[in-house]
Amino acid sequence: MREGKLYIGGKFVNSSSRKKFISLNPANERPFGRYQLGNKNDVDKAVQAAKKALPLWKKTPAPKRAEILFEVVRLLKKHKERLAKLEVLEMGKVYSEATGDVQEAIDVFEYMAGEGRRLFGYTTPSELKNKFCMTIRIPLGVVGLITPWNFPIAIPAWKLAPALICGNTCVLKPSSDTPGNAIELIKILEEAGLPKGVVNLVTGSAKDVGEPIVKHSGIQGLSFTGSVETGKFIVANAGLKKVGLELGGKNAIIVMEDADLNLAVDGIVWGGFGTTGQRCTAASRVIVHKKVKKELEERLLRRVKRLRLGSGLKRSTDVGPLINEKAVEKSEYYTQVGKKQRAKLLCGGERADMKGFFFKPTLFTNVKPKMRIAQEEIFGPVVSLIPVSGIGQAIRVCNGVSYGLSSAIYTKDIKNAMIAAQEIETGLTYINSSTIGSEVHLPFGGVKDTGNGREAGIEGIHEFSETKVIYIDYSGKLQKAQID
């Protein structure tokens, strides 16, 4: 069994609690690793180490900071296969998806390293003579990063890379389901030459580690990916820190009567059952035109029934396990809710008869928009088909949830595509593609209960920096804006 420690001030250390916890391999329920159960005292030490490292790091020229990030890229490429296998064992996703997770980390570090030669501000004319105006980007300071288990390499990378290139120092708390992957990323940062204290890692529970990070007066910014409930707690307790929240979704794929149904089925299967439905961008709703509902339903059912469950290390596996027992129980619960509310269960809806946290891919039809399975995030392999009569109703149903992260429409009609692009209330909309597929040079995030702020792309730079305005008056006299 793997052993993991905290990383504070450039050293791997034990927690002051002297306690440990176990993470499991979700495919066989066996222990994967034993990790330090951090606490408030450890968070204090990590914040102090980050504060100590901040002055030198933020004064390091951004192109020099970028050199370290480019080295991280090289090392991630070198260790890509090894990291992917570790992710399969600790998180459970199939190997091809795990390699994609590592590739996403490679991409975001490479993109943000490139920003080290830019970090653009802008210049603008002054209203006064002999006066120059411009903006620059400045770091927030010490930032707290709290990450989930479903992308245990990529999401920490999405937060670390922009935070570092902007000149911040960091305290990272990974999910207790996948701490081993985060520790491996820290080791790569260390090998790449990151100075001591610039990044610190504290493993442990939300109460003992997450909450102290949120409330800590020495932290100037927070970035969190997780549940709406936790997001609300953060907003209520973070004080005046700059906060970025990505809180999930109830994403829909619209299938119009003129859609390429084979292409739509591909997108639904990938969006609904990729990563076992454990993505914030997962397509848990299919809003289908009544004219093609029966045909789509038949094609989709045939595909879903052929999906093979198993260890992500087996090439024959299509769908891996859920992350833990609680996730299985949640999918079971919502299956019963759907049946009680008279949705028609076409397949799945139960645990698989095998060792591990496996749940059969589940498909409901004749689902009404206000049913709970069509409103609440399940975070499992459960997809609901909702019939509609046209584009107007489709968009109303799509928008009729509290979330607003990702969406998709399959249609050959440019008018339908453009109406959807403009009227769907989500941060992402895909035309003739699934709800999954974000690229790191474009912003990622949503609206409504999905949260606030954006990650990746240039918005990732804005998330981890502030705008500072510089006025240079070379007139040699006192000039008064708006008066002179």
N, C-alpha and C positions, 0 to 999 in steps of 0.2 A: 504494500500500500504506500502511495506517495505521501510525503510529509511536506507541509508548507508553513512558512513563517511570515510574519509581518515584514514590511520593508520601510524602514524609517531612517532618514538621514544617510542613505546610501548603504545601510547594513540590513541583513536579514536577522530579525530578532524575535524572541518569544514575547507573547502578550504578558502584560502585568497581571492578568487574571489567572495565569497558569492553568487555564482550561482550554480544551480543544473540542472540535466538532468534526463530524464525518460527512463527506459528500459521497453519493452513491452513483454507480453506473445504472442508469435507468433501464437499460436493456436486460439486466439480470438481477438488479437490486443488491448487488454486492458492493462493499466499500471500495471507493475509488481512491480517496485521499483523506488525510487527517490534517486539520488546519487550526490555526490559533483563533481562539475566541476573544477578539479584541474588545476593548471597553473605552469609556470616556477618557481615562488616563492615557491610553494609547493614541486616541485621536488628538489629545492635547500635545503629545510629543510629536506627532506627525505634522501638526499645524506649526509648531515652533520650528521644526526642521525646514518646512517650506518657507516660513517667514525669513529664516536665516539665509536661505539660498536665493531669495527673491532679488535683492539689490544687484548682485553680480549677474544673474541670469537676464534680468530685464535690460541691463546695460550692454549685454552681449549683442553685437549687431545681428539683426534678423537673418542676413545671409549666412552668418556663422552658426546660428541656431539651426538653420536649414541643413547645414552639412551633417549634423547629427541625425536629423530626420531622414535624410537620404541614406545614411548608414543603416537606420532602422529598416528602411525599404529593402536594402540588400540582404539583411539578416532574415527578414520575414520570408523573402523568396528562397533563401537557403534552407530554411526550416519549415517550409510550407507543408510538406507531406507529414512530417512528424507532428506539427501542431494540429493539423486536420484530424489525425488519428486520435490524438488526445481529446479533441473536442467531441468526436464520436463517442468516446468512452465515458466522458463526464457529462455531456449534454444530451447525447442520443441521436442527433440528426444524422442522416445518411452521409456517407463519405463525400459524395460529389457536392453536397450543400456545405459541408464543413470546409472543403477546399475553397468554395466560393466565399465563405466567411473570412478566411485568411486573406484571400485575394482582395476583398473589400478593405481590409486593414492596410494592405500594401498600397492600394489605390489612394486611400485617404491620406496616408503619410506622404506619398509622392506628390499629391496635389498640394497639400499644405506646405510642404517643403518648398514648392515652387512659389508660394505666396511670400516666402522670405525675401524674394527679390522685388516684391511689390508692396504689400501692406498699404494699399493706396489710400491717401487722403485726396483732397481736391483744392484747387485754387479758385478764387472768384474775385471780381473787381470790388474795390472799396467804394463807398459813396463819397469819400473824401480824397483830396489830392495828396500825393506823396504818402500813401498808406497802402500796405500790402496785406492780404488776408488769405489764410489757408487753414486746412484741417489736417491733423495727423491721427493715427491710431495709437492708443496707449493700453497697456495691459490692465486687467482688473486688479491683479495682485495674487493672493492665494485663492484658488478655486477648489470647491468640493465637487467630486464626480461620483455619482451613484448609479451603477449600471445593473442591468438585468442578466438573466441566464440564457436567453434564447439566442443571442449573438455574442458569445462570451469573449471573442477576440475583436470583432468588428466594432461593436458599440463602444467599448473602452477606447478603441483607436479613433472613432469618430469624435470623441470628446478630447482625448489627450493631444492629438495632432494639432488642432487649431489652438488649443490652450497654450501649448508649448511654443508654437511659432510666434504667437502674439507676445510672449515674454512672461506668461504666468507661471507660477509654481502650483503643484497639485497635490491633493489628498484624494485617493481613489478608494472607494468601497465597492467591491464586486459582489454579485449575488452569492449567497452561501450555498447555492446549488452548483455553482461552477467556479469556485475560487482558483482552482488549479490552472485554468486557462489564463486568467488575469496575471497570475504569478509568472507564468512563462513569458507573457508580454513584457512584464517588468524586467525580467532577466535580459531580454533582448535590448530594452532601453539602456540598461546598465552596460551591456557589452558594446553598445553603439557609442558610449562615451558621455552619456548624460551626466552632468555634475551631481554630486551628492546633495540630496535634499530637494532637488527640483521636482521629482515625483516620489510620492510616498504612498504605501498601500496598507490599509487596515482591513482585515477580514473580520467578520462577526455578524451579529444580528442587526436588524433594523433598529431595534430599541437601544442596544448598547453601543452601536457604532454609527448607524445612519442618523439617528436623532441628534447626537452630539455634533455631528458634522453640520446638520441643518441649522442648529442654534448657535454654533460657535462664533464668537465675536471677531475672531481672527481670520475668518473666511469672508472674502468680498463677493464671491460669485458661486452659484450652484447650478449644476446641470444634472437633471434626473430623467431617467426613462423607467416607466413602471405604471402602476395603477392610478386611477383617478383619485381614489381615497387617499393614497399617499401624497399625491400631488396637492390635494387640498390641505393636507397637514403641513406640507412644506410652505405653501403660501401663507398659512396662518402663523407659522413659527420662524420663518427665515429672517424676519425683520426687513431691513432696507437693502439686503443683498440683491444683486442682479440674479434673476432666476430664469432658467430655461427648462420647460417641461414638455415631455413627449409621453402621452398618457394612454395610448391605445386607440382602437377603432372598431367600428362595426361596418366593414367595408362592403360595397356592393359592386357586382358586375351586372350591367344592363345588357340584355340580349334582345335586339330588335328583330322584327319579322324578316328583314333582308340580310341578316347576319350570315357570315360563313360559319355554319354550326360546328364543323370539325375544328375550326380555329377557336371558336368559343369554348368548346369542350376542353381543348388543351389548356386554355387559360383558366377555366374553372377548376380543373383538377390540380393544376399547379398552384393556383391562388388559394384554394380551399384545403388542400391536403399536403402541400409542400411544408416541410418542417412540422408536420403533423398538426397543421393549423395554428402553430404557436408563433405567429408573427403579428405584430401590431398592424401590418398591412394585409393580413390574411383575408381572403374573399369568403366571408361566411354567409353572404346573401347573394342570390342570383335572381335578379328582377327580369323576368322573361315575358315577351309578348305572347299573348294567348294563341296567336296563330301558329307559333312554332313550339309552344310549350310541350306538347306530347312528344314531338320528335326529339327535341333537346333532352327531355327527361329520359327517354329510352336510350339515347346514345350515351348520356352521362352515366346512367345506371350501369350499363355494360362496362364502362371504363372503371367505375369505382369498385365494382365487384372483382375486378381483376387485380386491384392493388395488393401488393404483397407486403405483409408486416415482417419485421425482423431486425436484427442487429444492423446498424448502419455500416458496418465493415463488410457486409456481404453484398456483392455486386447485384444479386437478385432482389435486394430489398428496395421497395418503393417508399414505404412509410415506416419511420422509426417509432420509438416509444414516446409517450408523454414524459414530462420531466420528473414527476413524482406521484405518489399515491393521491395526494390532494387534487392534482390535476385530473386524474382518472375519475375520482369521485365527482368532480365538477361536471365533467362530460356526461357521466351517468345521470346526474341530477337534472341537467338540462334536457336530456333525452326524455325523461319522465315528464318534465314540464311540457315539452312539445306534444307528447302523446295526450296528456290531460287536456290541453287546449285544442285538441282535435286536428293537429297537423298529421299528415299521413307519412308514416315512416316507411321508406322504400328499402333501406338496407342499413346494416350496422346497428348502432345504438347500444352496444354492450362491450364488456371487456373481451379481449381475445383470450382464448384458452392456451396461454403460454406464460412462461416466467418473464417478469418484467412489467413495466407500466404501459402495457399496450391496450389501445382502445380501437375497435373496428371503425374504419371510415364510415361516416354516418350521413345519410342523405334523407332530408324531409322534403315533401312537396305539399301543394295546396296550403301553403303558409300564408297567413294574413299579416299585413304590415305591423300591426300592433301586438302580435304575439310576442311573448318574452324571448323566444329563440330568435326572433327577428329584430329585437331591440337591444339585448344585453350581450356583452362580449363574453364568449365562452372560452376562447383560447384553447381550442381542441379541434379535432377533425370532424366538425359538424357543419354541414352546409344546408341552407334552406332555400327552396325555390318558391318565388312569389310571383304569381301571374298578374299582368297588367294589360291594358288595352291600347296604350299609345305612349309617345315620348313624354307628354305632359305628366301623365300619371306616374310614369317610370321615375321621373326626376323628383316628383313630390314624395314618392316612397323612398327613394334614395336619400333625400334630405330629411326624412322624418325620423331621425335618430339623434341622440345627443352627441354623437361623435362626428368628426369631420376630417379623417386622415386621408384615405386613398379611395379611388373609385375607378371604374372602367366602363366603357361602352363598346359593344361590337355592332357595327353597322356599316353599310356601304353608302349610306346617304350622308353627304357632307353637311347638309343642314342639321340633321340629328346630331352629328358629331360636334358641330360648332355650338349648338344649343346646350349640349351636355357640358362642353368645356367651359362655357360661361356661367351656367346656372347651377351646376352641382356644387354643393357647399363642402368642399374638401380642399386640402392643401395640395393634393396630387390627383390628376385625372389622366388616365391612359385611353387612347383610342385604338381599338383593335389589338389590345394586349391586356395582360392580366393586371391585377392590383399590385403585383410585386415586380420590382425591377429598378429601384432607385439607383442613380449613378452619383458618384461622390462629388462631381464638379457642379452639381445642381443642388439647390436647397431641399431639405427634407423636414417636414413637420405638417401640422394641421391646424384646424380651427375648432371652435366650440369646446366640448369636453376633452378633445384630444390634447389641448394644452396651449402653450404659447412659445414664440421664438422659432428659430429654424437652425438646423444643423447642416453641415456640409456646404460645399460651394463657398461663395464669397460671404453668404450669410453666416457661415460657421466662424469666419473671422470676426464679423460684427457681434456674434454671440459672446465671444471671449475677449472683447476689447471695448473700449469707449472712444468716442470721438472727442478730440481736444481741438479747440479753435485757437489759432495763433494770429495776433494782429501785430504788424510791424509798422510803426509810424516813424518816418524819416523826414518829416517836415521841419523839425527843429522847433516846433511850437505846440502848445496844447490845442488839440482839435477835439471838438465835441460832436460825436455822432448824433444824428437827428436834430441838432441845434445849429451847427455850422453849415 
